[in-house]
Amino acid sequence: QTNLLGNEGKVGQLGLTDKIGESKYGGTTEQLDKDLHQLFSFDTINPFAENDALQKQIIKALDKCTILDPACGSGAFPMGALQKMVHVLGKVDPNNEYWQDLQLGKAQKETEGVFTIQDKKEREQLLLDINDSFDEALNNPDYARKLFLIENCIYGVDIQSIATQISKLRFFISLVVDQKVDSNKVNFGVRPLPNLETKFVAANTLIGIDKPSDQLSLYDTQEVKALEKELKKIRHKLFSAKTKDTKLKYRQKDEELRNAIAEELIKSGWANNTAEKLAGWDPYDQNASSPFFDPEWMFDMKDGFDVVIGNPPYIKEYTDKSVFNGLRKSEYYQGKMDLWYFFTCKGIDFLKTKGCIVYIAQNNWITSEGASKFRSKVVSETTIKQFLDFRDFMIFESASIQTMVFVIEKEISQKNEIDYRKINTDKSTKKDVEDLLEKTGSHIYKQIKFEPSKWINKRISFTFGIVDKVLNIIEEKRNFILDKKNEVAQGIVAPQDSLNKKGEELLHYSMPKGSGIFYLTNEEKSELALNEKELTLIKPFYNSNELNRYIVNSQNRHWVIYTDSSFKNSASMNSLPNLKQHLDKFKRVITSDNKPYGLHRARNENFFLGEKIIVQRKCPEKPIFTYTNFDCYVSQTYFVIKSNRINQKYLTALLNSTLIAFWLKNKGKMQGNTYQVDKGPILEIPIYKPLDNIQVLISIIVDMIIWNNQNNENLLLFDFENILNSLVFNLYFPEHMQENEIDVLQFVEKDIATVMQGSVFENLSDTEKEAVIEQLHKTWSHSDNEVVKRMSLFKEKSTDILKPILES
């Protein structure tokens, strides 16, 4: 967390505290956490100076702590982890006394029972090298700390070999800077650098190897175990090998052992191609990238890592399909997902029990449609410990991505508390992020009680207190669910709506940028001189310039060529010469599955006909639901709701209400202050369907809003929308509002009946409609009106229900 800001003095949790907290520390885990925080800060106090046992315990814990970055890039995160671990060692063991004893003790134990003269010489040299590493005449104290932490604790993987080479270079440099230069010595006294080929490997982290179904480990047989032990010894020697000849000798031995293990694996039931793939992986080929990753084979990590950290790549499949090649048969794959979800699922798999995964990534995974499998794995296999939402602050200057940091522990809990933090300011700054990490300032800081079992196959929302109570009451009123297949659909997906800059270049500028392809303006439609059959394929098309809350400007200025999968070939266009000629101009840029003449996804045309509700997917201020009762075709930036089981005008009012906006803000999908109303959130809205007479009452007010906005733009009916909001409140909280004498339904009915005098609004003339609307507007604008008086008391008399909604 802190290295993102370049501020070493401000430290968040790295998943380390809980690990050490398991020890037999005399105080509580909370007290140890406080001590460690003091330890991390740059002061001169050593809180462990009088506690020798605890010093040793922490040093041993650091020596055994294994950390993996599965998408390490140039090694920034592993280096950050190394720096923190070095800092801790410097605090608890400033003279390297215990650290040196620990490394010498391990070396002596590993070389016990050596018999040959050569082995004894190697042992003597190994012990000498360890002592030289700690010799302050030769190196700064941090050198020995770094050297053995790098060998024992730090691992990185990246699919690009150049990235892992840069990572290794970064770690080489970090060691070089702590060596003392002596111009009178060979190589200025600088020690040879360790070999990091088996610390940072180039491989595809997301693809594993096929093991026999009954095989839990690579090294299950005695023969393989013996070879593996020898391989481990060789790689340990290779890490500190100094001469070229020595390195070549060990590399040759490494290859022989890999081949021998592959042969034994085949004997024990492994497929030949899998065994050959394992043997063929050469960690010393600096330009190769392995098509698979196996932590046991590459890092000798059978039981998993203690910590997985990083900033995995964010790539949607529609932006680059190739990165998902080889992944689509995985249990973690699903449509509309992001590649980084894969990295988290695999990261969880790479952890040992109680290990922690700490990522910085996009903050919308808790609600994203394509993250359902990922969320299910998180809530069913782990415990969310911490969630830090940076909201709209762009941590990475090169990418406009809203991010968060999470800490997840691989241990299932029935109930836990999440340290939840979220920036609470618009246009947030780096200072807001620093405050969030330090838990200062007026941001959101909550300990949220979380029961994972309640969130299986659901979006996760971090709500608390009164807000959580109100959401539960709203949910309890649900008595109607939209049919996801037959009543909700996304709009048309065209391969290209109009010519973009890249297409203009591809066509060698024969057509200007912005030229309509499948979407046409009135002028472009006229220029095509379409015949009668062609005109049947041209449908009225609407966008955000015409679609507003409640109403649509029916004087459309755009059209869509509505062709489906039956228009893949030229024969289908025989009777459509003008459309064919038009689309042929753009053949080279059309990428539809039904190219060159069919839309990518035409959808069921019935959704665009007659009475329906158009839903705008991204709404920066408040949700936008538009009622239409005429043919209205829209793009994939909209969804369409069409149901004959509920009054569509009533449903439009409900969906546009403050209550549903409150629900979507807390339970739907948000990107900063922007509502993202996708199919999932639409289906999850707790719709309450009242008696038919109430639906009709509310639909009358909707009729008035629509007619007024289309015919009398000078009269703005904000009060009518407030009335609709109040009626929705009344439907969801009837007893509460009645007890507090703020119910409005009966008074709204009375006001409308007084003005309408038994007439039906739809049957009135335009003059009569205008008069009715103006009279109701006057009624509901007056402070003495009973409805208005009760509405003014909502916050005062309903502090625990209506006030939180209205102030949201």
N, C-alpha and C positions, 0 to 999 in steps of 0.2 A: 504494500500500500504506500509506504512512505517514499520509496525510491521513485515512484511516479512523479513526485513533487520535487525531487532533488533535495530533500531536507532530511538529513540523517538523524536529527534530534527528535523528530516526531515519529513515534513508533506505534503501529497498530498491532493486533495479534497476528502472529504468523502460524498459528496452530501449534506452537511450541509449549505454551503454558499448560495445557491439559495433559500433554505427554509427561512433563516433569511433575505435574500435579498428582500423578498416579503414585509417586514415590512416597516413602515413609517420612515425609517432612513433618516436623513437629507442629507446624501450624496448619491452618486450613488451606484449601486450594486458593481461596480468595486472597488470603494473606500472601501466599507465594506469588500470586499474580501481581500484587502491589509491589512486592520486593523486586520482581523481574522488571516491572515498569521503571522503578528507580534505577535498576541495573542498566537498562537500555539507555537512559538519558546520559548526556555528556556531563557528568559531574565527577568529582574525585572521590566520592564516597563508595566504599565497597561494603554493602550490607551483609556480606557473607564472611567478612574477615575473621570473625570469631567462631565460625561454624565450619570446621574442617571437613566433616562428613558430608555436609550439603555441597561444599565446593566439589568434592570428588564425584558426588552423585551427578551434578550438573555436567561436569566434564565428560563423564562416561556416557551420559545421555546424548550429548552433542556428538561424541565420537560414533555412536551407533545410529544417529538420526540420518535416514536416507531421504533425499529430496530429488524429485524428478520434475523437469519441465518438458512436457511431451511435444511442445512446439516452440523450441528454445530460440529460434531465430539467431540473432547475434550474441545471445547469452546474457542479456541484461538482467533477467530475473534470477537465474542461477548465481550470477555475480552479486546481486543484491542480497541473496540468501547467505552467500559466503561472507560478505562484509558484516552482516549481523552476527553470524556465528563467531567470527573472529573478534568482534567487539565484546561479545559475552565472555569469551575465553580470556580476553585481556582484562576484564573486570574481576572475574572469579579467580584467575590464576595469573596475576601480572608478571610473575617471574618464570612462567612456563614450567614450574617445578612438577606439578601433577601431570601436565600434558606430556612432558618428556618421559616421565616414569611409565605412563600408560602406553606410549608407543614402543618403548624398549621392552616392556613386559609382553606386549602382543608379539613382537618380533622373536623374543626368546621362546615363547610358547609355540609359535609356528615352526620354529627350527629345532625343537627338541628331538633328540634321537637321531641327529644326522651322523652318518658313519664315514662317508668318503672324505678324503682330504679336500676334494673340490667343494663338497658341501660345507665343510668347516670354513674354508676360505670365504665362501659366499656369505656364511653367517657372520663371520668377523667383519667383512666388508659392509654388510647390511647394518650391523650395530654401529660401526664407525660412521656410516653415512647419516644415521639418525642423530648421533651426537653432533656431527658437523652441522646438521640442519639447525640445531639449537644453539650452536656456538655464536654468541653475540659479537665476537670479533669478526665473524664472517657474514652474519646476517642480522637483520632487525628481528625482534621477537615475533613479529607477525608472519615472518616467512615460514617458520615451522608450523604455526597454527594453520596457515593456508594450505601448506603442502599436504598435510595428513587429512585435513577436511576435504580437500579436493579428491584425494585417493579413496576415502572411505564413505563420503556422504553425498557428493554432488553428481547428478546425471542429467544429460540432455539429449533430446532427439529432435531432428528436423528433417523434412523430406528433401531439402536442398543441401547438397554436399558443401556448397560454398558457405552456407550459414553455419554449419558445424565447424568448418575450418576457422571462421571468424571467431566463434565461441572459444575454440582452443587457443587462438592467438590472444584473445582477451585475458584468458586465465594465465597464459605464459607471461604476459606483460605484468599482471598483478603479482607474479612471483619475482620477476626481474627487479621490480622497483624496490623490493625489500632485501635485496642482496647488496652487500658493501663492495665497492669497487677498489681493487688494488692494482695499480698500473704495473707493479713489479711482478705480478703473477701471470701465468698463462691464462689467456682469455679474460684478463683483468680480474681474475678471481671469481668470475661468475660461474656458478655451478650449472652443469647441463640441465636442461629443462625436462620434466617428466614426460612420459608418452601418454597422451590423453585419448588415444584411438578408441579405447573401450570405456571412456567416460562420456564422450559426445559422439553419437553415431548418426549417420545419415540413413533414414529409414522412413517408411510410411507407417506412422504411429497407429493408424486406424485399422490396419489390416493385420490380423494375426496369422498363425499357422494352424493347419488342421491336425489335431492330435487324435489318436484313437479314442473312442468314446469312453473307454475304461481307464484312460491314462490321465492322471492328474498332474503329473510332472514329467519333464523330459528325462529325469534321472531316476527312474523307478527300479531299474535292474542293478545288481551289484557291479556288473561289468561297466555299465555306463557311469555309475557313481564313482568308481575308481578313476575312470578317464576324466570325469568332470573335476575331481579333486586335483588331478595333475594339471588340467587346463587352468584352473583357478590359480595354482601355484606359479605357473608360467606367466600368466598375465600380471600377477603381483610383481614378479621379477622384472617383467618388461616395463612396468610403470617407471621404475627407477634406473633402467639400463642406460648406460652413458655412451658407449662406443657404438659405431655403426655395425661392426661385426657382431657384437653382443645382441644388438637389436635384431639383426637378420637371423641369428641363430634361434632366438626365441620366437620370432615370427614363423620360421620354418617349423618349429616344434608345435606352435599353435595350430598351423594348418594340418599337420599330421594328426593331431589329437581331434580336431574337428571332423576329419574324414573317418577316423576310427569310431567316433561317437555315432556318426551317421550310419556306418555299417552295423553297429550294435542295435541302433534304433530299428533298422529294417528287419533284423533278426527277431526283434520283440514285437513286430506287428505294425510298424509304421509304414506308410505308403512311400514307395521309392522317391517320387517327386518331392515329397515333403522333406525327407531326409537329405536329399541332394540339395534342396533349397537351403537347409540349415548349414550343411557343409560348405556350400558355395558362398556363403556370406563371409566376405573378407573385410574385417574392420580396418585393415591397413591400406585399402585402396581408397585414396583420398578423393577420387573423382566419381566414385560409384555411390548410388543410393539404393538401399535394399527395398524390395517391393513389399516387405513385411517387417513387423516388429514383434519381438518376443523378449520381455525383460529377463526371463530366466536364462535364455540362450546368450543374449548380448551383454547383460549386466550381472548374471548370476544372482538374480533377485527372484527367488522362488515364492516367498511369502508376501511380497508386496512392499511398497514404499511407505514411509511414515508421512510424507508430505508430497503432494502434487501441486505445483504452482504454475502460474503463467498467464499469458495473454493470447489465447488461441485465436486462429484466424476466423474472421466473420465473413462467410460467403454463402449467399443464398443460391439455391440450385438454378433459379431462373437467370442468374447473372453469369454463372459458369457451370454448365452441366458436367464438364470433364472432371472436376475435382471430386464428384460423387461416383466416378467409375470404380467398380469393385466394391462399392458400399451398399448398393441397393438391395442386396439380399440379406443384409445384416438385420438383426432383431431391433436395432436402434433406428433404422431408417424409416422415414415417413415423408410424405409430400409436404412442400412448403417449409421444410426445416432449414436450419442454418448449420453450416459445417461445425461450428463451435459446440453445438449440442453433442455431436459425436465425441468431441474431445473430452467433454465432461463425463459422458457415460463411460468411455474407456478409462478416463482418469480415476473414476470410482473403482473400476475393475482392477486397476493397478495398485490400489491402496491395500495395506494390511488392515485388519480390524482395528478400529479406533484411530486409523490414520485420517489426516485432514486434506481436503482439496481446497485450494484458495485461488480463485480466478478473478481477474478483472475482465468483464465482458458486457454485452448489451443488457440493459435493464428490463427488457420487455419479455424475457423468457417465461416469467411467471404467468403471463396471460396469452402468449403467442399461440396461434392455432397449430403451427407446425412443431410445437415443443411439447406436445402432450405425452409422448413416450418418454422423453427426457424428464419431464416433471414426475411422471409415475415412478421412474427409477429413483429419483431423488427422495420422494416421500416414502417409498417402500423399502429403501436400502440404507438410507442415511438420516442424519439429524442436522437440520439447518441451525448453525450456531450463531451466525452473524450475517446481516444483510445491510450493506451501505449503498444507498441510492444517491448518485451524484446528480440526478434529475437532468437538467438541460445543460449542465457544464460539460464542455467537450474536453475530456482529459487528454485526448490525442489531437494535436493541432492539425494533423494531416487527414483526419477523418471526422465527419459530422455524425458521430455515433454517441448516443446517450448511454452511459455506462453505470455499472455498479461493481462492488466487490462482494463476493460471498465467501463464507467459511462453512464448509460442510464436513461433518465427521462421519466416517463409515461405521455407524452403529445405529441400530434401529431403536427408537424410543417411542413409547406410547404417548408421551406428552413431554414437551420441553418449552423453554423460554428462548426466544430469539432476540438477540441484541439488534434491534431494528433502528436504522438511522436514515434520514432522508433530508436533503437540502430543502429548505422551506422558502426560498426566495426566487423570484423571477430574474432572468438574466444573471445567473449566479456567477461567481468569480472564483479564482484560485483560493482566495482567502476563505470563501465558504467551504471549500473542500478541506482546507486545513482545519477549520473549526469543526467540521464533521468528524474528522479523524481524532481530534483532541476532545470531542464531545463538549464543545463550547458554543456560544452563540445561541440564537433563538431558532434552531432547526428542530426537526422532529426526532426525539430520542425516546424510544419505548422498549420495554421488555414485553414482548408479545407472547402470550400463551398459545402454543401451537400443537395441535393434535394431528399428526400426519395421516391417520386413517380417514379423517374427514375430507381429505383433499385428493384421494385417489381418483384419477380420471377427471379432475376438475382444474380450473384455473386457480392459481394461488393468489389470495389477496391478504395483505397485511393490514387488518383493521383492528381497532381496539376501543375499549371504553364505550361511550355513548354511541359512536358511529356503528360499532359492531352490534349493539343492541337494536338500533333502528333498522339495520340491514336484515337482521333476523326476523323482525316483525314484518317487514316488507315481503320477505321470502315466504313467510307463513300464509300470506294472502294469495299466493299463486294458485289459480284454479284452471289455467288454460295454457297449453303448450303448443307452439307452432310445429307443424310437421316439417322436418328438415329437408325432406325430399320433394314434397309436393306443394309447400307453401312459402319456401324461401329459396331464392336463387341469385347467383351473381350475374352481373350484366355481361354484355358481349365482350369477348376477348378477340380483338383484331390482331393480325400479325403486325401490321403497321397502319396507324390511322392516317398519318400524313408523312410526307417525306422529311426526314431529319437531315442533319449535316452530313452524317456518315453515308446515308443513302444518296445524297446529292453528289458526293464525291464518287461513289460507286457507279453512278449513272453518267459520270464525266460531265456533270453540270448541264445535261440536256434538259433537265426539269428543275425548276427553282425550288429551294427549300420551302417547306410549308405546303406544297402541292398536296391536295387530297388524294388518298389512295382508296381506302374503303370508306372513309368519312368525307363527305362532300359539303361544300357551302351551296347556297342557292345558286350562285353564279356558276360554280363548277357543274352542278346538276344541269343547268340550262344549256351550257356549252356542249354537253354530251349528245343532245338531240335524241333522246331515248325513244324507242318504239313502245307500243302499248304493253307488250309482255315484259320488257325491261323495267318499265315503271312499276310493275307489281313487286319487283325486288328492291325498290328504293323505299326505305322506311323512315319516318320522322324520328330524328335523333336529338337528344337533349343533353345539355351539360350544365355545369355549375352557374353559368350566366343566366339560365332560365329556371333552374330548380332551387327553390327557397323553402323555408319552413312553411308548411301547410300548402303553399301554392306553387304552380308552375306557369310560366308565361307560355301559353299555347302557340304563340306566333313563332314557331321555331325557325331557325336560320340554318339548320344543318340536317344532313341525311346520311344514312348508312346503307351501303350495298349489302343486303342481307342474304348471303349465300352460305350454304352449309356444306357438309362433307360430300354431298352428291355432285359438287362442282369441282372435283379434283382434275378432271381431264378436259381436253379441248372439245370433245363431242358434246359435252353438256352445255357448251356455249354457242352451239350452231345457230340458235334462234336469237342470240343476244350479241349481235355483232358490235354494237357501240360499247357495251360494257367490256367485251373481250378486248377490243382495241385499247380501251382505257387501261385495263389491268395489265395488258401485255407490256405497256410502257414501263411498268414497275416490276417485271418478272424477276429481275436480278436482286431486288431488295426484299421481296416478299418471302417470309420464313414460316408461314402457316403450316400446320400439320396437313392442311387441305389445299396447299398451294398448287397452282398459282391463283386459282379463282375463288376458293372458299375461305370464309372466316376461320380463324384458329379455333374458336369456340362460339358457335352460334346460339346455343341455349334453346330451351323450349320456348317457342314463340308465344305461347299462351300467356307467359308471364308479362309480356309487354303490352297486352291488349286489355282494354276495358278498365275496370276499377282495381286499383292497387295502391301500394305505398312504396315510394322510392326512398331508399336509405343511402345517404352519403357516407362513404367509408371513413374519410378523414375530416374531422370538424374541429377547427382551431379554438372555438369559443364554447359552443354548446351543440348537442346533437341536432341534426337536420333530417326530419322525416317529412316527405312531400306526398300529399294525396293527389292522385290523378284518376280521371275516369274516361280517358281517351287513349288512343294508341301512343305509346311513349317508350322508345327504345333508348337504352343507356349502355354505357361502357362498363368495364370491369371495376371502375372506381366507385360503383354503386352496387347495392343489393336491392332486390325486389321482394316485397311481401305481398302475397295474394292469397286471401282466405275467404271462403264463403261461410265460415263457421262463427265469425265475429264481425260486428259492424266496423267497416274499414275506417270510417271517419272518427268513430270513437277511439279506435286503436291508434290513429294518427295523433289525436289529442293526448292520449296516455303516453305514447312514445316521445312526444315533444315536451312532456311535463318536466318540471323541476325535480320531481321525485325520481323519475327514471334517469335523468342526468346525474343525480346523486348516486344512484345505483351503478351506472356505467362508470362513473369516476372511481368508485371504490371496488367494484367487482368486474368491470369490463377491462378493456385494453386502453392504456394511456401512453402517449409519447410526449412527455412534458405536460403541457396544457392541452394537447390535442387528443380528442377522442378518436379512437380507431374502432369503428362499429362494424366489425366483420361478422361473418355468419355465426361463429361460436357465441360471441356476446349477445347477438340478437336472439338466439335460441334460449339463452340462459336468463333473459329478462323475465322477472316474475310477473307475468301478465295476470291481472284480475279482470274477469269477465262478469260484469254485474247483470242485473235483470234487463230485459230488452228496453223497457221504458227509460231506464237511466242511460243506456247507450244512445237512444234516440235523442234524449235531452241534450247530451253532450255533442252529438252530431249536429244538432241545430246551431249551436254556437260555432262549431267548425265551419258550417255552411256560411255563416255570417262573416267570419274572418276571410274565407276564400273569396266570397263575392265582393266584399269591401276592398280587399287588396287588388282585385282585378278591375274594379270599376270606380273606386273612390280613393285614389292614392293620397289625397289630402288629409284623410281621417285615419290616424294611426291607432290601432286597437290594442294597446298594451294592456289595458284593463280587462279586455276579453280573455287574453292569455292568462292573466292573473286569476280570473274567475275559473278557468279550466284547471289551473294548478290547484286551486282550493278544492274543487270538486274531486280531483284525484286524491288529495289528502283525505278528504271525507270518506272516499271509498276504501282506502287502506287503513285508516285509523278511526273508524266510526265511533266506537265506544269512548276512546280517549278524547276525541273532539267534543262529543256530547257532554261528557263529564265536566269538561272545562268550558262549556258554553261557547264553543267556537266552531261548531258544526255549521255548514252553509247550505247544504243540499236543498232543504225545504225552502229557503229564502230565495235561492237562485230560481227554483221552479216557479215560485210565486211571481218574481219579477218578470220572467219570460212570459208567463201566462197573462199577466196584466198588459203587457205590450202587444202580444200576438192576438189577443181576443179570439182565441179559438181557430185562427187561420193557420195554414201550413206555409212555412217560409218559402219553400220551393215553388209554390203556386202563386206567389205574389208577383206583381209587376216590378220592374226595376225601381220605379219611383217609390212604391210601397216598401220595398226591401230597404232602400236607403233611409226612409223615414223610421222604420223599425230599428235599424242599427243605430241611428243617431239618437233615438229616444233611449235605448238601452245603454248606449255610451254615456249619455247624460246621467242616467240612473246610477251607473256603476262608477261614476267619477265624483259623486257627491259624498261628502264625509258623513252625512246623516243616514246613508243607506245601511241597512242592517248587515248586508254581506260585507260591505267595505269596513264597517266598524269591527266586525269579527275578524276579518283578515288582518286588521291593524294590531290585533292582540295575539297573533299567532306566536311570536317569539316570547312575549311576556308570559303567556299562559301555557305554553308547551316548550319549556326550556330543554326537555330531554328527548323530544322527537322532532317537532317542526323547526325549532331554532337551528339544530345542527344541519338540517337539510337546506334551509334558506341561506345559512351563512357559508355553506359549502360552495 
